[in-house]
Amino acid sequence: MEPDNGTQILEFLLLGLSGEVKVQPLIFGLFLSTYLITMFGNLLIILAITSDPHLHTPMYFFLSNLSFVDICFTSTTIPKMLWNIWTQSKVISYKECITQIYFLILFAVLDILLLTVMSYDRFVAICQPLHYTVIMNPQLCGWLVLISWIISVLNSLLQSLTVLRLSFCTNIEIPHFFCELNHMVQLACSDTFLNNIVMYFAAVLLCGGPFFGILCSYSKIVSSICRISSALGKYKAFSTCASHLTIVSLFYCTMLGVYLSSAATHNAHSSATASVMYTVITPMLNPFIYSLRNKDMKRALKALFVKGNI
């Protein structure tokens, strides 16, 4: 039974990726395997970095933080989705939804900020190699991560508080597999002007700003690499930032693709399907991208397996 107009509801319905019953076991299997791979891969990255003294450098410090954030990011959405499929229920409580929004925004923005910090690290390493150890000292690295956390927490708190002021009436169906902020605002039956202002301001500041910073860093990096005379020197310089550039491209391109597709088609189902890329696939691929293209990571992972007799 639907609540009357003007009544504050206590739960929502997550419609998921498909309403067909026959497809649910396939979706459950795919998302469960993806989640386990993401958890296992990123945990291995963290363990390899912490156990190998040779990897106690700024680049790998940021990478271990990114892996931790990716674990948290996927854990915000996938377990609830798997539980709903397993119990054949689409219900998510109001409190759970607000909590999911808070942590989803927190870890998404933290992901973006850490990628930006990592691009600055690569800029210093390639453009100012002689001063790298002085500039990227442990204190600065710690402050960069701490500031990224503070910004992410404050932004997430602000976004969540603006959602708390909204009233939801008859439409309680969310055409997604998690509580997505934009969809929640669209479902509200109260004034959403403040929410839209805060969302767009945060998007420009915390997505556009870091993206501009990454572009500036890589424009300087490319210019510096082009000035290297030997082909071997160019290859070595580029190889140090190739993995990071791949992850940045994958993350931003998938996010851009989600919002462009939803704006072009106005189809919530296609938007939910496309969002799988940056919420599920990208965190799963990050460990493979960094380990397969990195000799130091391969060595550390091999040593970890030998040490653990795996």
QUIUR-V113147 format. One record per residue. N is the residue number from 1. SS is DSSP state (@ for helix, = for strand, . for the rest). PSI is psi in degrees with one decimal (none if undefined). D_FIRST is the distance of its C-alpha to the first C-alpha in whole Angstrom. Layout:
N:SS:PSI:D_FIRST  N:SS:PSI:D_FIRST
This chain:
1:.:131.5:0  2:.:144.4:4  3:.:155.4:7  4:.:163.2:9  5:.:133.4:13  6:.:-0.4:15  7:.:132.0:13  8:.:120.7:14  9:.:161.3:12  10:.:-7.3:13  11:=:159.0:12  12:=:170.1:13  13:=:119.9:13  14:=:113.0:16  15:.:-18.7:17  16:.:-162.5:21  17:.:-26.2:24  18:.:143.1:23  19:.:-4.5:20  20:.:128.3:22  21:@:-37.8:23  22:@:-26.9:26  23:@:-19.4:27  24:@:-43.5:25  25:@:-37.1:28  26:@:-45.6:30  27:@:-42.5:29  28:@:-46.8:28  29:@:-43.0:32  30:@:-45.2:33  31:@:-34.7:31  32:@:-45.9:32  33:@:-40.3:36  34:@:-41.8:36  35:@:-43.1:35  36:@:-40.3:37  37:@:-42.4:40  38:@:-47.2:39  39:@:-50.2:39  40:@:-45.3:42  41:@:-46.8:44  42:@:-32.9:43  43:@:-38.5:44  44:@:-41.4:48  45:@:-46.7:48  46:@:-45.4:48  47:@:-41.5:50  48:@:-41.7:53  49:@:-42.9:53  50:@:-28.0:53  51:@:-16.5:56  52:.:112.0:58  53:@:-27.6:60  54:@:-18.1:61  55:@:10.5:58  56:.:63.9:58  57:.:163.9:58  58:@:-43.6:56  59:@:-45.7:54  60:@:-24.9:53  61:@:-45.6:52  62:@:-37.3:49  63:@:-40.7:48  64:@:-37.0:48  65:@:-39.6:45  66:@:-40.9:44  67:@:-40.8:43  68:@:-43.6:42  69:@:-38.4:39  70:@:-38.1:38  71:@:-46.5:37  72:@:-38.7:35  73:@:-49.6:34  74:@:-31.1:33  75:@:-15.2:31  76:@:-30.9:29  77:@:-45.7:27  78:@:-46.0:28  79:@:-41.2:27  80:@:-40.8:24  81:@:-44.8:23  82:@:-39.8:25  83:@:-41.6:23  84:@:-40.0:20  85:@:-42.2:22  86:@:-41.4:24  87:@:-0.7:21  88:.:42.2:19  89:.:144.7:16  90:.:3.6:15  91:=:137.2:14  92:=:130.5:16  93:=:161.5:16  94:@:-44.2:17  95:@:-41.3:20  96:@:-39.0:21  97:@:-45.9:20  98:@:-41.6:23  99:@:-43.0:25  100:@:-41.8:25  101:@:-44.9:26  102:@:-52.2:28  103:@:-31.0:30  104:@:-46.9:30  105:@:-42.2:31  106:@:-53.1:34  107:@:-27.1:35  108:@:-47.2:35  109:@:-38.8:37  110:@:-38.1:39  111:@:-47.4:40  112:@:-45.1:41  113:@:-38.9:43  114:@:-38.1:45  115:@:-35.5:46  116:@:-43.3:47  117:@:-40.3:49  118:@:-33.9:50  119:@:-36.2:52  120:@:-39.9:54  121:@:-43.4:55  122:@:-34.4:56  123:@:-46.5:58  124:@:-40.9:60  125:@:-36.7:61  126:@:-39.3:62  127:@:-25.9:63  128:.:61.4:65  129:@:-33.3:66  130:@:-24.5:69  131:@:9.6:66  132:@:-50.5:63  133:@:-28.3:64  134:@:-45.2:65  135:@:-51.7:62  136:.:59.6:59  137:.:163.8:60  138:@:-35.6:58  139:@:-45.4:57  140:@:-42.6:56  141:@:-43.5:54  142:@:-41.9:52  143:@:-38.6:51  144:@:-42.3:50  145:@:-42.5:47  146:@:-44.9:47  147:@:-37.9:46  148:@:-41.6:44  149:@:-45.0:42  150:@:-46.3:42  151:@:-44.1:41  152:@:-43.6:38  153:@:-45.2:37  154:@:-42.0:37  155:@:-45.6:36  156:@:-39.7:33  157:@:-43.7:32  158:@:-45.8:32  159:@:-41.6:30  160:@:-39.6:27  161:@:-35.5:28  162:@:-28.8:27  163:@:-34.9:24  164:@:-25.9:23  165:.:-8.7:24  166:.:152.9:21  167:.:139.1:18  168:=:134.8:15  169:.:-105.2:12  170:.:-34.3:10  171:.:105.7:12  172:.:11.0:11  173:=:123.1:13  174:=:114.1:17  175:.:60.0:19  176:.:172.6:21  177:.:5.6:22  178:.:168.5:22  179:.:96.4:21  180:.:133.9:24  181:@:-48.8:25  182:@:-42.1:25  183:@:-38.2:22  184:@:-43.1:20  185:@:-39.6:22  186:@:-27.4:21  187:@:-17.3:17  188:=:146.1:18  189:.:7.7:18  190:.:178.1:21  191:.:129.0:25  192:.:14.8:26  193:@:-47.1:29  194:@:-40.9:30  195:@:-43.8:28  196:@:-39.8:30  197:@:-47.7:33  198:@:-42.5:33  199:@:-48.4:32  200:@:-37.5:35  201:@:-43.8:37  202:@:-38.6:37  203:@:-43.5:37  204:@:-44.6:40  205:@:-44.6:41  206:@:-7.5:40  207:@:-50.0:40  208:@:-40.9:43  209:@:-54.7:45  210:@:-37.6:45  211:@:-41.0:46  212:@:-39.6:48  213:@:-40.3:50  214:@:-41.7:50  215:@:-42.5:51  216:@:-44.0:54  217:@:-46.1:55  218:@:-24.9:55  219:@:-39.5:57  220:@:-39.3:60  221:@:-46.3:59  222:@:-42.1:60  223:@:-40.2:63  224:@:-40.5:64  225:@:-38.4:64  226:@:-24.9:66  227:.:-9.5:69  228:.:131.4:70  229:.:-44.4:73  230:.:146.5:72  231:@:-36.1:70  232:@:-40.0:69  233:@:-40.2:68  234:@:-42.0:66  235:@:-44.4:64  236:@:-41.4:64  237:@:-43.8:63  238:@:-35.4:60  239:@:-25.7:59  240:@:-21.1:58  241:@:4.0:55  242:@:-42.5:54  243:@:-45.3:51  244:@:-41.8:50  245:@:-37.6:50  246:@:-44.9:48  247:@:-43.2:45  248:@:-46.3:45  249:@:-44.0:45  250:@:-45.6:43  251:@:-50.7:40  252:@:-38.4:41  253:@:-40.3:41  254:@:-40.3:38  255:@:-44.0:36  256:@:-40.0:38  257:@:-38.7:37  258:@:-49.7:33  259:@:-29.2:33  260:@:-40.6:35  261:@:-39.1:33  262:@:-33.7:30  263:@:-34.1:32  264:@:-40.7:34  265:@:-20.8:31  266:.:31.9:28  267:.:111.7:26  268:@:-34.5:24  269:@:-43.4:24  270:@:-32.6:28  271:@:-41.2:28  272:@:-41.0:26  273:@:-42.6:29  274:@:-32.5:31  275:@:-14.9:30  276:@:-32.2:31  277:@:-50.6:35  278:@:-17.9:35  279:@:-22.6:33  280:@:-54.2:34  281:@:-46.9:37  282:@:-48.4:39  283:@:-30.2:39  284:@:-35.9:40  285:@:-24.6:43  286:@:-48.8:44  287:@:-38.0:46  288:@:-41.4:47  289:@:-42.7:49  290:@:-33.7:50  291:@:-36.3:52  292:@:-27.2:53  293:.:7.4:55  294:.:116.0:56  295:@:-37.9:59  296:@:-42.2:59  297:@:-39.4:55  298:@:-43.1:56  299:@:-43.6:59  300:@:-41.0:57  301:@:-39.2:54  302:@:-43.4:57  303:@:-37.0:59  304:@:-43.0:56  305:@:-41.0:55  306:@:-42.1:59  307:@:-37.4:59  308:@:-2.1:55  309:.:41.7:57  310:.:none:54
